[in-house]
Every structure is written in structure tokens, then in C-alpha cells.
Amino acid sequence: MTGFIFFVNDFGLKIKCIYSCFVLLLMAISLFSCIEDDEEPPLGPTNLQAEVISYSKVVLTWEDNSSNDDGFKVERAPDVDGIPGDFRRIVTVGVGITSFANTELQPETCYHYRVRAFNTKGNSEYSNEVSVTTCLKLAAIIVGHTCTDISGIPEYWIDKAKKDFRLSYGHTSYGSQIISGMNLLKDDPGSLYWFDHDGTEGGLSLHDEEPSGDLGDPNRTEWAIKTMNLLNAPENDRNMIMWSWSSQADTSEENIDLYLELMDQLEIEFPGVTFVYMTGHLNGTGEAGVLHRRNEQIRNFCEENHKVLFDFADIESYDPDGNYFLDLRADEECDYDNGNWADEWCIDNSDECDTCSCAHSHCLNCQLKGRAFWWMMARIAGWDGQIEE
């Protein structure tokens, strides 16, 4: 009997254990169901904004108000007599992404946009709708040897450029040629071509050699990282970026493609910033050289994609009278097969040639680049390039 009682008790204990485990399992299932039931569609995004970057590109930004979304669906509608037509999804972006660059649009065309968040439970409410009209298709701004006579630029556009833009210029010794030329024009504080670090006296704010390095120093990507860090800094106020080459433009097609891709990506990520592209200085290899092909690669990209290009090499290829020397293997010092075009021009035009320290080159080369810089600034500020008589 004792053994039987022990067996029964043991059996009862097992039953109790099984029962307890079953209850715990039900509780876990119930708790899991409650958690699942508490999951809801995300809150909708707000403050959708659209900025026209060019005739073919619009950048959208919005505020993320949810903590449980899986991303966002961006929708676009054509304009039909001033109201949106049918909205269609054009892209789905991931968690935490609150911007999108819509490219390959038509010029002078109105588009309507809206955005909503989503997760496994469904879609959020839509954001506000925004409407934008792309601008007229404009030509690229290519600044070369024909852009060095600044005497006819209306002063209004120089003043507007100084007011509107705050430039950071990354360069090493070759790139300093532009600054040396600008210093020749600078004159007294408050004068037309005045510039300094902080933009005092109505001058241009130019952060020279900030960031440090150039387009190939210390490697071919560090400049882009430094640019992103600068523009993402909370205290940043720069809205124009320019980088120059040292001797690294004499390279492979793939390396120039990398440069162009990084520049283009920066323009997408920072739509409110103007980025200035640049060709590399001459090196005496002439029209048949690799450098010329790479500079042509940069020019063609800028022409086709409506960029701003400071054509460093083109300025070095001509004297102020328009005589061409690249076919005679001109180099960065203005030397060519039969002489030095800067020396020769200054002999005949001594009253127009300044004296200065111009890294790796003749002072006239720096003069021309300093003038071309202000031509470029006026064009970016909105000047149409027509000279005042």
C-alpha cells in the first residue's frame, strides 16, 4: 500500500507539473498575442518639402514621426490643369531615410508628391502634398580662357555673389594660383573684389585650404569624406565647395569617373550647395597626352550634365589674345615648344602684367585665373555672361 500511495502521489505530481507547464504556455501565448495586437501601422511623415535642383532633378525631404516603420513610399502625380493626376509610387526607401532625389524629370514641368510610412501592419496616413515646377534647361557654366576679361561684368553680380555665397576651397600649391590671382585684384577692405575668411566689409567669405589637401592628396576619396564632414558639421555655413588638382588628373579614365561620381553624389546629398568642378593643370604632354583626354572627360561630363566647371587647363592653353599653345605642348609654367607664352605676351603688354609669386608658374597665369574666378562667381550668382559696353 505504501508503494501504491507513493506511485499515486508521484503520478499526481507529474500531472500537476504538466498542468503548470500548460498554464505557463497559455500565458506566454496570450502575452505574445497582446504584443502582436499592440503593433499598429506607423505614424505618418510630416513637413514634406521639395526643392528644385535643376531642370531634371527635385530633392524631397520629410520628417519621420514613427518608431515602428519599415520605410517610406514616395508617390508622384502629374499635373492636370493645376491639380494632381493619378499618384503612382516611384520609390520605396528604407528605415531612417528622410530624403529622396527624383531625377530624369522634364524641364518646365509641374509635379506633385506625397509620402507615407509603412510596416507589416499597413500604411500610415499620407504626408502633406507638395507641388513643384522644374526650371528651364540651362547650359553648363564653363569658365575658361574666354572668361578672363572682367572689366565688363556688372558690379551688381559681383556684389550679389559676395553676398550669396560662402566658399570653402581645398587645394595645395597648384590650386593656390587662383588665390594669388585674386589677391592681385583684392585692393582695400570693402572694395569690389574684396574677400577674407569671414566676409567682412561686404566681401566674399572664403575659407582657404579648408578642408586641407586636394583631389588626390592623400588619396582619391579623402576629399569627398572631408567635404561631407564639413557640410554635416552643426556649425557649418558653407554653401559652395571647390577642390583643385595637383598632378593627379593625369590618370586613368576610371579614376576620373570616380571623381565625377563622388562630385555628383555630393550634389545629390547637399542640394543647397554649389559644387565647382575643375580640370587639371597642363604638364607638357599636349593634345596627344593622357592628361588632355582626362580633362576632356571632365569637360564633356560637365557640359552634358550642366555643371559648373573652372577649366584650369584651358586657361593655361591660351594667351590673353587667344593664341593657342596646347598643340605646342604648353605646360603649367606657360612654356611651350618654342618659348614661354606668358613671357612673350608680357613683353608686348607690360602695362597689363603684374608681378607676383605664382606657384609653379608665371604671374600672368595667376592673374588670368583670379579674374576667371570672379567671372565664374558672377555667372553662378545669375549673370547671363553679357558684357556691359
C-alpha positions, 0 to 999 in steps of 0.5 A: 500500500505504501508503494501504491500511495507513493506511485499515486502521489508521484503520478499526481505530481507529474500531472500537476507539473504538466498542468503548470507547464500548460498554464505557463504556455497559455500565458506566454501565448496570450502575452505574445498575442497582446504584443502582436495586437499592440503593433499598429501601422506607423505614424505618418511623415510630416513637413514634406518639402521639395526643392528644385535642383535643376531642370531634371532633378527635385530633392524631397525631404520629410520628417519621420514621426514613427518608431515602428516603420519599415520605410517610406513610399514616395508617390508622384502625380502629374499635373492636370490643369493645376491639380494632381493626376493619378499618384503612382509610387516611384520609390520605396526607401528604407528605415531612417531615410528622410530624403529622396532625389527624383531625377530624369524629370522634364524641364518646365514641368509641374509635379506633385508628391506625397509620402507615407510610412509603412510596416507589416501592419499597413500604411500610415496616413499620407504626408502633406502634398507638395507641388513643384515646377522644374526650371528651364534647361540651362547650359553648363557654366564653363569658365575658361580662357574666354572668361578672363576679361572682367572689366565688363561684368556688372558690379551688381553680380559681383556684389550679389555673389559676395553676398550669396555665397560662402566658399570653402576651397581645398587645394595645395600649391597648384590650386593656390594660383587662383588665390594669388590671382585674386589677391592681385585684384583684392585692393582695400577692405570693402572694395569690389573684389574684396574677400577674407575668411569671414566676409567682412566689409561686404566681401566674399567669405572664403575659407582657404585650404579648408578642408586641407589637401586636394583631389588626390592628396592623400588619396582619391576619396579623402576629399569627398569624406572631408567635404561631407564632414564639413557640410554635416558639421552643426556649425557649418555655413558653407554653401559652395565647395571647390577642390583643385588638382595637383598632378593627379588628373593625369590618370586613368579614365576610371579614376576620373569617373570616380571623381565625377561620381563622388562630385555628383553624389555630393550634389545629390546629398547637399542640394543647397550647395554649389559644387565647382568642378575643375580640370587639371593643370597642363604638364607638357604632354599636349593634345596627344597626352593622357592628361588632355583626354582626362580633362576632356572627360571632365569637360564633356561630363560637365557640359552634358550634365550642366555643371559648373566647371573652372577649366584650369587647363584651358586657361593655361592653353591660351594667351590673353589674345587667344593664341593657342599653345596646347598643340605646342605642348604648353605646360603649367609654367606657360612654356611651350615648344618654342618659348614661354607664352606668358613671357612673350605676351608680357613683353608686348603688354607690360602695362597689363602684367603684374608681378607676383609669386605664382606657384609653379608658374608665371604671374600672368597665369595667376592673374588670368585665373583670379579674374576667371574666378570672379567671372565664374562667381558672377555667372553662378550668382545669375549673370547671363555672361553679357558684357556691359559696353 
